[in-house]
Structures are given as C-alpha cells and as structure tokens.
Amino acid sequence: MSELVSSFDLQIEQIDGYEFRVKFDKPQHPELHMDEPAPLGKDTAPNPSRILAAAIGNCLSASLVFCMSRNGAKLSGFKSDVHVELTRNEQKRLRIGKVDVTLRPQIDGDAAALEKCLATFEDFCVVTQSVRQGLPVHVKVEPQK
C-alpha cells in the first residue's frame, strides 16, 4: 500500500442542468465552471475531459520547466499542445482513448539542460503518471528557438 503524503478536498455544486461549479480548498483559487457539450449541456464551460487534458498538459509543462530551471536553462517562453482522442469501448461508452502532448520550450542558449531532463521530467508529473495507469499518454518535446 502507498504512503499517504497529503490530501485535499473540492466541492462540486450543480448550477443548472449539466453545468457545475467547482470550489477549491484554497480561498485564493477562483471557482471553476464546467459544463457538458450539447446535446446534454449548453457548452458554457469546459467539460471534465477538457479539464483532464489541461491538467495533463499543465503538469508536464511545469515539470519540464522545473527540471530545466534546476539545470540552469534559460527559457524565453513555453507552449504546449494537447490532443485528445475520444473513443468508444466495447459497451459503446465514450472514453478518452489517448492523449498526445507536445511541449515546446523556447530555450535561450545551450540545450544541454534539456538533454538532462528528457529522461526524468515525466516521472515527476503527478497527474500524467497517475493517468497513465489507465490510458496512454504520449509526450513529445520540440524545443523552439
């Protein structure tokens, strides 16, 4: 069994139909609205699949930025793209089939720090490594100049 390190709680409250409000455990964090696309919801906000994709992309981006800064890299920017494929399982239920993430760090100077990070940064991404236990997540790094 794994050792519990910490925990947090969120509150989710229905606004109307399939639109929900997420209240985070920290007062400085703004509420997040979520909704389902039509025909169920009104598509007024991102749905849970999009939030999961954002969490994966953000976690990988932050992990690479952290590793590169620890290795002395200077970044002038960072962009990431996340591609999600929705599929149907054997019971015809909609599922996230896979996630592809392309990270594009803009490196100023020597790219040696990137080489050091490529082998390890993904392992420190809490969200991606947790999600990978259930679905494939592919990561590509394309440094920009």
C-alpha positions in Angstrom: 0.0 0.0 0.0 1.1 3.5 -0.7 2.0 6.0 2.0 -0.4 8.9 2.3 1.6 12.2 1.9 -1.2 14.8 1.8 -4.8 15.2 0.7 -7.2 17.9 -0.5 -10.9 18.3 -1.0 -13.0 20.1 -3.6 -16.7 20.8 -3.6 -18.8 20.5 -6.8 -22.2 22.1 -6.9 -24.8 22.0 -9.6 -25.7 25.4 -11.2 -28.2 24.2 -13.8 -28.6 21.1 -15.9 -25.1 19.8 -16.5 -23.3 23.0 -15.5 -21.4 22.7 -12.3 -19.3 25.0 -10.1 -16.1 23.6 -8.6 -14.9 25.2 -5.3 -11.3 24.6 -4.4 -9.9 24.1 -1.0 -7.9 27.3 -1.0 -9.8 30.7 -0.8 -7.4 32.4 -3.2 -8.3 29.9 -6.0 -11.3 31.1 -8.1 -14.2 28.9 -8.8 -14.2 26.8 -11.9 -17.3 26.3 -14.0 -17.7 23.1 -16.0 -20.4 22.0 -18.5 -21.1 19.3 -21.0 -21.3 20.0 -24.7 -24.7 19.7 -26.4 -26.9 17.8 -26.5 -26.6 17.2 -22.8 -25.3 20.6 -21.6 -25.1 24.1 -23.0 -21.3 24.0 -23.6 -20.9 27.2 -21.5 -17.6 25.9 -20.0 -15.0 23.2 -20.4 -16.2 19.6 -19.7 -14.3 17.1 -17.5 -12.4 15.6 -20.5 -11.0 19.0 -21.3 -10.1 19.7 -17.7 -8.2 16.4 -17.6 -6.4 17.2 -20.8 -5.5 20.6 -19.4 -4.2 19.0 -16.2 -2.0 16.6 -18.1 -0.6 19.3 -20.3 0.0 21.7 -17.5 1.6 19.2 -15.2 4.1 18.1 -17.9 4.9 21.7 -18.8 5.5 22.6 -15.2 7.6 19.5 -14.6 9.8 20.3 -17.6 10.2 24.0 -16.7 11.2 23.0 -13.1 13.7 20.4 -14.3 15.3 22.8 -16.8 15.5 25.7 -14.3 17.2 23.3 -11.8 19.7 22.5 -14.6 20.4 26.2 -15.3 18.4 26.5 -18.6 17.1 29.9 -19.6 13.7 29.8 -21.2 12.2 32.7 -23.1 8.8 31.1 -23.4 6.9 27.8 -23.3 3.9 26.5 -25.3 2.3 23.1 -25.2 -0.4 21.4 -27.3 -2.6 18.7 -26.1 -4.5 16.4 -28.5 -7.2 14.1 -27.1 -8.9 11.2 -28.9 -12.3 10.1 -27.8 -13.2 6.5 -28.5 -15.9 4.1 -27.6 -15.3 1.0 -25.5 -16.8 -2.5 -26.1 -20.1 -1.3 -24.4 -20.2 1.7 -26.7 -19.4 4.1 -23.8 -17.4 7.2 -24.7 -13.9 7.2 -23.2 -10.6 9.1 -23.6 -8.7 6.8 -25.9 -5.3 8.6 -25.7 -3.7 11.9 -25.0 -0.8 13.3 -27.1 1.2 16.2 -25.6 3.7 18.3 -27.5 5.9 20.5 -25.3 7.7 23.5 -27.0 10.2 25.1 -24.7 11.9 28.2 -26.1 15.5 27.7 -25.0 17.9 30.6 -24.8 21.4 29.3 -25.4 22.7 25.8 -24.8 20.1 23.0 -24.9 22.2 20.7 -22.6 19.8 21.1 -19.8 17.0 19.8 -22.0 19.0 16.6 -22.7 19.5 16.1 -18.9 15.7 16.5 -18.3 14.3 14.3 -21.1 14.9 11.1 -19.2 13.4 12.2 -15.9 10.9 15.1 -16.1 7.8 13.0 -17.0 8.3 10.8 -13.9 7.8 13.8 -11.6 4.4 14.8 -13.2 1.9 13.6 -10.7 -1.2 13.9 -13.0 0.4 12.2 -16.0 1.9 9.3 -14.2 -1.4 8.7 -12.4 -3.5 8.9 -15.6 -1.0 6.6 -17.4 -2.1 3.8 -15.2 -5.4 3.8 -17.1 -4.8 5.3 -20.6 -1.9 6.0 -22.9 -0.3 9.5 -22.7 2.4 10.2 -25.3 4.8 13.1 -24.9 6.9 14.8 -27.4 9.3 17.7 -26.8 10.1 20.1 -29.6 12.4 22.9 -28.4 11.9 26.3 -30.1 14.4 28.9 -30.8 
